[in-house]
Amino acid sequence: MLWFVIYYVAVVLYSIILIVLKRPSAFLQFLILVSVPFAGVLLVAALVWKGRDATALPEWLIRREQVPETDWLIPDKEKEKNIVPFADALYLNSSVLRRQLLIDMLKKQQHVRQDVLKQALQNDDSETAHYAAVAIQKSKSDTMRAIQKLEERVKESPEDIVLFYELKNELLSAIELEFIDEVTQYQLRQRYIQVLREIVAIAPTRDFKIYQEIVVQKELLGEVDEELDQLSENVHTYFPGTEEAYLLSMKIAYLRKNQTMLQSVLSNLRASSIQLSPAGLEKLRFWM
C-alpha cells in the first residue's frame, strides 16, 4: 500500500512539473500513469521518446543553426554582380553596387566597351555617371597617346609595314569612339585614309581589303573624287582577273555616277572567265 501512495505522489509531482513546463502531452501522461500504475511509467517513457524523435530537428537545420545568422542574410556581392550582364546590372542593382561594378570593370579591363560606358554615363546615379565620364576621358587619352607614339615610330621606320598596320588599327579605334567631337573625328579619318595609302604604296599586293577600306572611308567623307578612278585601275593591276577587283571597280563607277566606266567594267567582266559568286551576283544586280 505504501508503494502505491509513493507512486501516486510521484505522479502528481511529475504532472505538476509537466504543467509548469507547458508540455502538450502532460494530461495524457497523467491519465496513463494514473490508469496503469507502475507499468504506466514504461508507457509514458515510450511516448516521450517517440515524440522527441518525431520533433527532432533535421540534419540540415541543425547545421544551419550552428552558422551565424548574418552569413545567411548578407548577400554575396561578388556572386550578385555575376548573375546578369554588366550593362543590365547598371540598371538592376543598387547605386552602391553599380558604382562598384563600374570600378571593378575599370580595374580589370584595359579597354572598356563604348556601349557600356554610354549606359553608365546615362545612369541616374550621379557618381556612377561621373566614373563613366572619367573612364571615357581616359579611353580617349590612352588612344590618342598610343597614336602619337606610333606616329613617332613610323617616322623613324617609314618602310615598316607592321607599324603602319598598328597605326591603322589605333586610328580606327579612335574614329569609332562615340564621345569624340566631329572635328577631331574628321581629322582622324583623314589621317586614317593617308595611312591606308601609305600601306598600299609600301606593299600594293599585300592586302586587297586596304583598297576596299579606302573606298569606304572616302565615301563616308563624301570625297568621291578622281583618286578612286586611279584606285580602280590599280586593283586590276595588282589583283588581275579577280572577282573582288571587278566588284570594287563597279562600286567606284556607281559612286562616281560614271556610266561609261561601269559599262567598261561590265564588258571586261563578260569577256573574262570569272564566274561570280552568289554574293557577287547580288552586288552586280544592284549596280546594274
Secondary structure, DSSP 8 states (H G I E B T S, - for coil): -HHHHHHHHHHHHHHHHHHHTT-TTHHHHHHHHHHSTTHHHHHHHHHHHHHHHHT---HHHHHHHTS-HHHHHS--HHHHHTSS-HHHHHHHS-HHHHHHHHHHHHHH-SS--HHHHHHHHT-S-HHHHHHHHHHHHHHHHHHHHHHHHHHHHHHH-TT-HHHHHHHHHHHHHHHT-TTS-HHHHHHHHHHHHHHHHHHHHH-TTT-HHHHHHHHHHHHHHT---HHHHHHHHHHHHHSTT-HHHHHHHHHHHHHTT-HHHHHHHHHHHHHS-----HHHHHHHHHH-
